[in-house]
Amino acid sequence: MITSSYNENRVIDSFPVIVIGAGLGGLGAACQLVARGEQVLLLEKHNVPGGFATSFVRGRFEFEGALHELSDIGSEDNKGALYRFFERLGIVPEKLKFKQVPEFYRSIFLDGYDVTLPLGMDEYSSKLIELFPNEQKGIEEFMEMCKAVLAGIEYIASQGGKFTPGDVLKEHPWLPRVAGITLSDLYEKFFTDQKLMAVLSQLWGYVGLPPDRMNAYVFVAMLIFYLKWGAAFPIGRSHSLTSALVEAFERFGGVIRYNALVERILVENGRVSGVELLNGDIYRCNAVISNVNPICTSMKLLPQEVVPNEYKKKIYTPEIGPSGFSVYIGLNAPYKELGFSVHETFINSTYDMNHAFETFRKLAPPEYMVAACYNHIYEEISPPGTTQLVLTTLQMGKLWQNVAPDQYFQIKDEIANKMVSLVEQTISPDIRDHIEVAIAATPLTYYRYSKNIEGAIYGTTQSVENGPLLRLKSRGAIPGLYQVGAWTNFGGGFSTTIVGGRIAAGMYLKDKMEKKW
């Protein structure tokens, strides 16, 4: 059996569990474990926690790095599962508070069509019927289907793993049905109006695939969670969220080390035995939960001889999803004067979302993007009399790997300029007169920060072939290794990544109880 060689004199300490990476998946797992009484060491390569859940300062603006809005938070009277988890950790409502988003989103098309949709199942459904009266029957049936899917999700969550696929098929047949088709296939059962489908699909950028390729379950679950529990944003930005999770982790007895880059995972007799840091420090353990993407975890951190070929197929077969292109803008005027009437505005050059997706495969201006005006829900997020705006679209990270260094800034500036032009054409004609700070982040930026392959922000694509039922699960390549993050379980997104971390923690606890080591 493979046994890693190392210098015994460099062993610093030992822990039952080591979590690599303080991104949301790692934090979700670490907090779940310490709340259950486990001793956990959390190792983070940066000097701050959170991964993409962070902020940065340029000039007098502190920009939110990635979060647009959280689902599954709810309110005191309608608590989502994520809020209840935070309650158990003791971080809400005293240490972490949220701003509630008053509306769902605004959708603008370059032909002048402009509509704002509300949150709430009844309000959302009524607005769609008002806009598309000829589709009333289909809209009502679609919403009933969404509620049936939600009932199935809540049923599974309530069973604690004690159910069979037959139980789900019998009691909640819509759940497996939507998991096996694309969003476009699902639409065909209810609608005929292409404009309705385009307006309904606006959140597709949150998943990273257009309706023709997206797993219908992923979209329906996201939609219904927002409609039932609303959308929220943490006061203090997502950095306050991750800081609160770290505070809870340490309060429960967890230990965190920053600037601690893991160089390799140690193996003895075919199972995890510890980790070695880049500086040579060694920590022994029984199990590792890795928030590093599964390809790097398996093919870089582990000895190659121990990784089964079947596992290699699992991590290499799915297509890697898109990265992001963002423009962070600080404006020296109030958002109301600039024309920003909602928190999230989706701007579209076309009603064909599948065509818009194809522009992400080229180094070209986008035909779909979202403009997030945080001041609309959070006045104090920027200095008085100013506005913080973030424009985001998607792009395939592989495109940028072949960009020559002397062309990089030119291409980046051209795309950023076109994104600002879309705002000029649709929302704020004079926006350029008020730009004080503007900085763009490309897929290479996302890669440099996260080291995710191709700068992928959602991990592998969330297609029919790689939906939640078929996606890579938390059990890793060898015994004692578990995977978390956007590449596993329910895929990308803040809430789902935290849930995925908790799933891995539960798997570890089950293995420990069954004495698998």
C-alpha positions, 0 to 999 in steps of 0.5 A, a space after each residue: 500500500 502507498 505510504 507518504 514519506 515525510 519528516 517526523 520532526 516537521 509534525 506540528 499537531 494532529 486533529 481528527 479532521 482537517 478542512 482545506 480551504 475556508 471558502 463557503 463549502 469548507 466553512 459550511 463543513 467546518 462549522 457543522 463539525 465543530 457544532 457537533 463537537 468535532 476537533 477541526 483544523 481549517 487551513 486557508 491559503 489567503 490571509 482572509 476567509 471566504 473564497 469568492 465571498 469577500 470584498 476589496 477596496 479601490 479608492 473610497 469604495 469597498 466593493 462586494 466581490 461576488 454576492 448578488 443576493 442570498 436565497 434560503 434566508 427568509 425572515 423571522 416569521 419565515 425562516 429558510 434553512 440557511 437562516 436556521 443553520 446560522 441560528 444554531 451557530 449563534 450568529 443571527 440575529 445579533 452578529 449577522 443581519 441582512 437587508 431584504 431585497 424588495 423586488 425580484 429583478 428588472 429585465 430590460 431588452 434593447 428593443 425597449 421592453 422593460 419589466 420589473 418582477 416582484 418576489 413572493 409566489 402569488 405576486 410573481 405569478 400575478 405579474 406574469 399573468 398581467 404581462 402575458 394574459 394569453 399564457 395564464 393557464 400555463 403560468 398557473 400550472 407552472 407555478 403549481 409544478 414549482 410548488 410540487 418540486 419544493 414539496 419534494 425537496 422539503 420531503 427529502 430534507 425531512 427524512 434524514 436520508 431514510 427514503 428510497 428513490 421509489 418513495 420520491 417517485 411515488 410521493 413527489 413525481 415532479 422532482 425526478 421528472 424535472 431532474 431529467 430534462 432541460 429547462 427548455 423541455 420543461 417550458 414546452 409543457 407549459 408555454 408558447 410565448 418566447 418573450 415570456 420564456 425569456 423573461 422567466 429565464 433571466 436568472 439563467 446566468 446564476 447557473 451558467 447555462 442557457 435553457 436548452 442545456 440547463 438542468 431544469 431542476 436546478 433552475 426550478 429549485 433556485 426560482 422557488 427558493 427565492 419566491 418562498 424565502 425572498 432574497 437577502 444581502 448581509 450587512 457588511 457584505 459577504 465578508 461579514 458573512 464569512 467572518 461570522 462563520 469563522 467567529 462561530 467556528 473558533 467559538 466552538 473550539 475550531 482552529 484556523 490557520 491563514 497563509 497556510 497553502 497545502 502542498 500535498 495530502 499524506 497517505 498511509 495504507 491507502 487512506 488519508 493520514 495528514 497534510 503537508 504545507 508549502 512551508 514544510 509544516 505537517 499536520 496529522 489527521 484521520 480525514 481531510 475535507 477539501 474545498 480545493 476543486 476535485 481535479 486539483 485535489 486528486 491529481 495534484 495533492 494526492 499521490 497519483 498511484 492512489 487515485 482510482 481510474 474510475 474516480 478520474 473518469 468522474 472528475 474529468 468527464 463533466 464539462 467545466 463551466 463558465 467563469 465571470 467577467 465583472 466591472 466594479 464601478 464607483 459613481 459619484 452620484 446617488 443611485 436614484 439620480 442615475 436611474 437605478 430603480 432596483 437591486 438587480 437589472 438584467 440587460 439583454 440584447 436578444 430574447 434568445 438566451 441560447 444565442 446569448 450564451 454563445 457570445 460567452 464562447 468568444 472574446 466579444 461583448 456580451 448580449 446578456 449581463 446583470 447590473 447590481 446596484 447595491 445601494 438600492 437595498 443597502 444605502 451605506 454600502 458606499 460613501 454618502 452621495 455615491 453609488 456602488 455598481 457591479 456589472 457581471 457577465 459570463 465567459 469561458 475561461 479557456 478563451 483567456 488562456 491564449 490571450 497574448 500579454 500585450 493584448 490582455 488589457 486592450 481586450 479587457 478594456 474593450 469588453 468592459 467599455 461595451 458593458 458600460 455602453 449597455 447601461 448607457 443605452 438602457 438605464 443611465 445615459 450619463 453614467 460615464 460622467 459620474 464614474 470615479 472608480 472602475 476596475 474589471 475582473 476577467 476569467 484570469 482574475 478569477 483564476 489567480 484568486 481562486 486557482 479554480 481550473 479556467 477560473 470557473 465560478 460554478 465548477 462543472 456545468 449544471 446540465 441534465 447529464 451533470 445535475 444534482 442527482 448525477 453530480 460528483 458527491 462528497 466522497 473523495 478519491 480515497 478513504 478519509 477524503 471528502 470534497 466540497 465546493 461548487 464542483 460537488 453536490 448541488 453545484 455553485 451558488 452561496 447557499 448551495 455550496 454551504 449546504 454541500 459542505 454540511 453534506 460532507 460533514 454529515 458523511 464524515 460523521 456517519 463514517 466515523 460512527 460506523 468506524 470506517 477507520 
